[in-house]
Each structure stands twice: as structure tokens, then as C-alpha cells.
Amino acid sequence: MHRVHAVSRAAPAQLRFPRVQTANRGLIEGDTARPPAATRAGAPRACACRVSVSESRSRRKRAEVAFRELPVGAAEVGGDLSVRALCFRGAGDAGARALPAAALRSSVVFGLRPQTPSFPFPAVGVTAAMNKKKKPFLGMPAPLGYVPGLGRGATGFTTRSDIGPARDANDPVDDRHAPPGKRTVGDQMKKSQAADDDDEDLNDTNYDEFNGYAGSLFSSGPYEKDDEEADAIYAALDKRMDERRKERREQREKEEIEKYRMERPKIQQQFSDLKRKLAEVTEEEWLSIPEVGDARNKRQRNPRYEKLTPVPDSFFAKHLQTGENHTSVDPRQTQFGGLNTPYPGGLNTPYPGGMTPGLMTPGTGELDMRKIGQARNTLMDMRLSQVSDSVSGQTVVDPKGYLTDLNSMIPTHGDINDIKKARLLLKSVRETNPHHPPAWIASARLEEVTGKLQVARNLIMKGTEMCPKSEDVWLEAARLQPGDTAKAVVAQAVRHLPQSVRIYIRAAELETDIRAKKRVLRKALEHVPNSVRLWKAAVELEEPEDARIMLSRAVECCPTSVELWLALARLETYENARKVLNKARENIPTDRHIWITAAKLEEANGNTQMVEKIIDRAITSLRANGVEINREQWIQDAEECDKAGSVATCQAVMRAVIGIGIEEEDRKHTWMEDADSCVAHNALECARAIYAYALQVFPSKKSVWLRAAYFEKNHGTRESLEALLQRAVAHCPKAEVLWLMGAKSKWLAGDVPAARSILALAFQANPNSEEIWLAAVKLESENNEYERARRLLAKARSSAPTARVFMKSVKLEWVLGNLAAAQELCEEALKHYEDFPKLWMMKGQIEEQEELMEKAREAYNQGLKKCPHSTPLWLLLSRLEEKIGQLTRARAILEKSRLKNPKNPGLWLESVRLEYRAGLKNIASTLMAKALQECPSSGVLWSEAIFLEARPQRKTKSVDALKKCEHDPHVLLAVAKLFWSERKITKAREWFHRTVKIDSDLGDAWAFFYKFELQHGTEEQREEVRRRCENAEPRHGELWCATSKDIANWQRKIGEILVLVAARIRNPF
């Protein structure tokens, strides 16, 4: 029986192929196939057809002809029985049409006739009578993307082809010419792993339906501008989305951290309160604390260190003998010329015996020990000789310098290879150019550095032979040689170079006797008479009379040397000195020092009227000789004259050159800068001369008079200050400050009537001046003339009514105890000046002093309505509420004040202190953080924040404060107190000095400084601080103002207030 099978795997509809009977009863069966319409559409699936024929040759031929006509497919003849025709996937429309055409042709060829179909065949899943022994896909290439075993999950196996050959990582590769880094198996494995890491993992197991692949599908592609813009847009969106949630996220993280810190505090925080209480422990309690016992066991407490004991010589001798080798034969064994065995019946050897060469020991044990002892004694002798005195035999070991001596024995010249290279290079230079002096000098110094001093001497002497005209070689040879040899070398150098000044100077230095030095220098002057250096060296060794004679000869030989002329003029008498200086001016008409020396000579001899003329002539003569007048150099010469005591000369020089080279509009500014520079250089007379000249040019300038007056106040005498102020008020009668300075100077000197007369003259010049009225009141009140002060204030209120005049009137009655009169004056003043906050403060303080808290609160509230931006008023009201126990109201007042006065450090500081005084340290810290955010550059807040921290964090906080406020006096004062708390006395004193130098008006800094010196300084240091404070007259500072403005201290001096403030300070650390 012969059958033809046709299979279609994806037919869209059901088709019926007839069952036909051939003439010879052969059967053809058709399972399923595509209709022609479907095949013309291009079916995606493959179809297969298989035909089996009988052994009949004719039928076989007809089948071959029929299937050979198929348009698409591959014909294969298997054995002699089967012919197969396959239509593969992708054959297209022609391949899809092959199966129906073949079926029709087979029916025609075989003479089949159609038969009515008996049953329907489904399009998919029909299993025809297929050959089970051989699969149809065998021999076909795998489809694209096919992974073996993926469908059943059998993936991920590792085979030898995956991991490479079984070779060691250090084995060389087969390629002999591989580049470096690829010459071993391990290197290539690393390269392949790196390449694999760079490749993207596009496996199906790494695919997600929503997110796609884990990596970027296009990471290996080019990164273009469109990609960059897209990335920027996505980054901006991400940033925007992150910012929307940033505040809430940070707040949540902060709360979580705080909660975590509260639940799990550090050990350091748990014991911080106990550490602070240690400050209250007395010395007796501290000493009574028992010692903590050692809980370790005995072996841990008393460790037995390894003990090294010298081994005795007997031990070596014993073990040397036990291990000794015998190299001689027993005489009994060689008795008969052969080797006798000790056993009876043994064999006598016919050969003569002898000594075996064997291992010969160098000697017996006693001999070895003797040599060891000798070596040990030799080593000991060498050590003793190094540390012993060659004369007395006593040891001269310096225990402190012993390690230094050992370090000096270590060569510091670097690597020995570098020295060898340098030596070889210098040798080549010497051989190439033997007449090159630097080569010989460098070679000698190299050997000197390496410690070969004798080799260096030999080299440099060879250099003197090769370069006899080189001054440097001879000087180097003299330096390397010892004393007497150096003299011989210098003598030889003089013969070769008789005109060398340096060699003569070196020869004089080698001499130890003064006479020998003189002899050498005089001999040198015979050969080189025009050397200024030789003349100066020779004159320095002579007595004044001989020096004068030598200088007379020196100026003849060296007429252009200014130094020699000036030295001769100093040694001559007045008349001869004038002649010498005149000759010097003739020989050197372009040097200014001769003219200045002449002026100093005249001043020293009392001819001060000639000084001005000489300086003027100097300027004229130098200009005539084409010399440019350098203003800076002349001012420097004037400062030197000031330091030498020639006051008239320095003032004359200043007057002559102060106006040279300055534009007219820049004169005042430049002269003031010159005066400050002279004061900085401690040339006070020069500064005084500058001020005097400036006042002549600008007699009506109030600022120049003020600066001159302050200069006299700080650096002059009281008489000079008063004389200057008299001239000042004559030229500037409207300058109130000059009148007040004059009156204060008289008052400090104890001359009260003179001060009154000055103020009376000031009243005439300034009839309604508030400053002069108040100064007169202060003068009378300080001298206990209270009625005079009341009358003056009454006159001032009637003729020049101002808020300050009323305030001083109220204060005078307040300090004198007249509270009713003070209240009346305060009410009257507030009718006219209700926006003056100090009046409201005084009214509230007077009510508070009388224990009228409600009236005081009412006064403060009324003042704040009129003056809402007055910080002291807010502080007084808050402290009043805190004083009477209304903490909540005080807190509310401060919050309200901060709303009306934002970024006010004083209000923030009071809020922090309020919480701290209430014991709410956490709230105080939170408020401080907010305050620093609002006022990041406030030194007052930073100084308070430093001491709010625990001790370990204070130093870090101080560093942050210095970064924000580097030159703020409050921060510097806080750092000084921090060092004081750590008992770093020197550093604390330095920072206190820095604080009062930056701001001398801060009274708190002076008070803390004085308190520090009371505890850690001497009496002189305390008096120095007090004196400087009195000169500075500080007026600000929280503690300072609280004491100085107290009614009980209204007549205290600066020094007394300093002591009171220092007494109030207690160490908070």
C-alpha cells in the first residue's frame, strides 16, 4: 500500500480532501491543507508533504516526476523507497501553493478519481499517520532567537566552553607576541569579564512587562544632543518633584533622629550633668574618694617580662666539648700496620692505618673561648675610647646630647648611588675642562659632605694648581684646610693674586692676634689702596686717634666713598668736621647723606638756626646736580634722625620734602597718612612736624586740629595738648569738641576754675550748644556742685530745650534721691518728646524702683506704642514680667518684639536666655538655632551659642563662629574665655589682647581680661590692664552698662567700675 500525507499546522479553516482509490488499489490520504486563497495571502507557517511509493520501478518514476514539478522545496531521495518534498518557512506564496498542486497532480498521475469525503479534518492539532522514527525538523537550522531548553527551564548550565580551558591564571597564552597585560591566561580572562560586564543583559529572564529590561537598551549607541536635552528635562522634573517633598522629608528625618537620640542617648550625654557637678566637689571630698581596685588577676597585674640573662662561658665550653669531632685513630687500631677490630677473631686489614683527613676543628674549646674573649675586650676598648677623655681618662658622655651625636653620625647626603653618579659626573667635568674652577669646588664640597675631608682637601689643592688665578678656588682651599695650613694656602694665593681684596680679608680673619690682623691689612692696603672694604676693616681695629689719621689717608685714596667721609667727620672736631664735610660735598655733590650729616652736626653744636638753611641748600644743590628728590627716602632719613635724637634736623627735613610731588587736592589725605605711618614707626617728632605743617596750610580744618589733639593726648604731654587746643579754639571757635577737650584736660588736671572758664568761653562762641551745656552740668555734678548743676540744667531747659537736656535733668534728680521731682520732670519731658525712648525707660525704672509694678508695666507699654523699635524697652518689659513670675507673658512679649523687629540679635538673645533661665535648655537650643539662621553674622549670638553647647562641642562651635564672624569682639572674647576654661593661660591672654585691640570700647572685654589677670596674672599685668582700660574709656557692654549706669555707681571712675564688673563675674565654666 502506498500513501501520500500532507500536513498543514496553521490552516485558517477546515478543508476536506477526498479519499481516492487507485487502479491498483493504492490509497492516497490528505489530512489538511490550505485552500488556494489562503496560500495566495502568504501563510506564515510551513507545510510538508511526504510520499511513499512501492518498489515498482514505474510507479517510482511517476512519483519522482510529480514531485519534481513542485515549485518550492527540496527533493531528497532516501534509499530506494521514499521521496520527500519539503516546503520551508519563508518560501512565500509559491511554497504555500505547492501542497495543493502536488495533491492534484498526484491524483492525475496515479490515475486517481475523486471520492466523496467521509469525515472532516480539523485545521490544527490533527495528527496524521506520520513517521515517528524520524522528526521532520532534523537537519534544519534553528530559528532566530532559539535558546535550547528555555521552554522547560533548563538554562544556566556551565560547561567547559563557558569557563575556558583548565589552565592556571599565570600560564602564558599561546600568542608569543601578545602585548603587556595580555600575556597570561588570567589577564585575558579579566579582559573578557570586563567586556561581558560592559555588555547589556538582554536575556528574557531580565525582562519585565512594565519596566522592560533592567539596563538601557541604547546605552551602547551614540549620545546625541536630543538625548542630552531629554535627560536635562527628566532631571529637572525629578529635581522639582524632589523639592516638593524635601521639607516634609527633612522634617520627618529630623524628628526621627531626635526621637532616636532621646530613646538612645550617648554615654557622654548621660553623664554630662554629673560632670558639671564635679565643679562643686571640694578638694577634701576629692581626696577622700577611694582608689579603684585593680580587678585583674595576679598574672595580668604583675606581668612577668621576658628576662634575658647572659650565658656563662662554661656553658659554651661544655657544649663545645660534647660536640667535638675526633680526627685521629686509636693507636691500638694501627698496632700492626692495619686496622685491628676490637673483637676477637676479627680480620686484620693488610693496609697501613693513618689519620683520616675528616673535618678538622680549628682548635679545642679553650682556644675558641679565648678568641671570643679577645674580641669582646677589643670591642669594649673601642667603645671606651670613643667616650673617654684623652687626657684624664674620665668619661665625657653628655646624656642629653648623646642621641644628637648618634644622629650626626648618620649620613645626610642621600643615596650612595646618587653620590657615585655625582662623583663620576664631576670627574668627567674636571677631565674635560681642568681649568674650570666651579668643577673643582663642587667636587671638593661633595667629598666634604660625604665625610671624606682629606679627599676634598686633595682635590681643592689640585684645583689651585690647575686654576691659580681663581679667587674662589683659593678661598675654598683656605676654608677646607686647618689653621696653619690655611695660612700657607692664603699666602700662596696672595702671590698669585696680589690684588684680591677677598683673599686679604680671609688672611686677616685667619689671624688671631690683633697686631697680626693690622699687619695683614696694612700690607693689603699697600697693594690695594683704593679698596673701601680694606680701609673700613683696618679702621675698625684702630684706636680713635689712629683711626682718624687712617681715615684722612682713606678719603684721599677713596674720595668717592661717603662712608669714609662721614666716619672721618665724626672723629674730627666741630671745625674740622665742617671742613671735612665741605670737602666731601665738593667730591660727592650728589649724595644727600652728607648734607643731612652737616645739619645734624650743626644741631649737635647748638646752631639750630643753621639746620633749616642747610636742608634748603641741600634740596637746591641736589636739584642743580640733576638729582631727583625722592620723598619717601627723605622721610625715611628724617625718621632715622628722629630715632638718633636730632629733632630739629628731622623736622627741617619733613618741612622741606613734605609737599614735594603731591597734588594740591591730595595734600591733606596724604599728610595724615604720613603722620600715621610715622606714629607706627615710633617717629613721634616726625609726626608732630607733619601735623604742625598741615595746620599751617589748613588752619581752619577742624579734622586736622582734632587729629593733632588726639595725637598730643596719646603721645604728648598735658601742656602740649592744652597749648594745641588753645590754638585750635582760636582758629575753630565753633568746634565744640575742641572746647570740651580743653575743659576736660583742665578738669583731669584738677584745675576746675580753668575748666569753668574754658566752658564759659565756649558758651560765648556757641550760645545754645547742647554738648557744652551738658559738659558744664557734668563738671559741676562731678565736683559735688549739685545746685550749680540744677541751675545750669534749668537754664538749658529754658534756652536750649532738648530731649537729652531733659534726660540729664531727670537723671540728676534721680541719683540725688528726689524721685518725685524726677517723675515730674519726666512727665513734663514726655509731653514734648514722647518719641524719646530713654525717657520712657527712666520712668518705668523709677516706678519699678518704688515697687509699683503695674505703673512700670504701663509706662513700658506706653513707650512701646510710641517707640516700637526700641530694643531696650522690649527687654525691660520682658524682664519685668519675668521678675514678677509671668514667664508666659514674658515669652509672648519677646515673640511680639521679634515680629516687629526682625533680625534683631538682642531680642533673640534675650529669648534664648529666658528659656535657659527657666530650665528649658532644649527650647533654648532650638531658639538659638533659629536665631543663627535669621542672624548668621551676629557675634553676640555666636558667643552665647558656644557656651550653650556641651564641653566637648564648644571648640567645634567656636571654629564655626570664627568662620562667620572672624573679627567680631564678642566671638573673640568667647574664644578667650574658652581657652581660659581649658586652663590654656598663654592662649587665653593672647585672645584677650586681640579682643581689646579690635574693640577697646567693649567694657565687658576689659572686665573679663582684668578678672583673668586677677586669677592668673601678676600685679604688673593687672595694673597694665587697668591703665589701658582707663585710657580707652569703654562705654558699652552688657555687664559694663549694667554696672556703670546703676544709680549707686553714678560717680564712679572707670577704674572703679572695672573692679566692680570683674567682681560680679563668676566663672561659668
Order of alpha helices (4+ residues) and beta strands (2+ residues): beta-beta-beta-alpha-beta-alpha-beta-beta-alpha-alpha-alpha-beta-beta-alpha-alpha-alpha-alpha-alpha-alpha-alpha-alpha-alpha-alpha-alpha-alpha-alpha-alpha-alpha-alpha-alpha-alpha-alpha-alpha-alpha-alpha-alpha-alpha-alpha-alpha-alpha-alpha-alpha-alpha-alpha-alpha-alpha-alpha-alpha-alpha-alpha-alpha-alpha-alpha-alpha-alpha-alpha-alpha-alpha-alpha-alpha
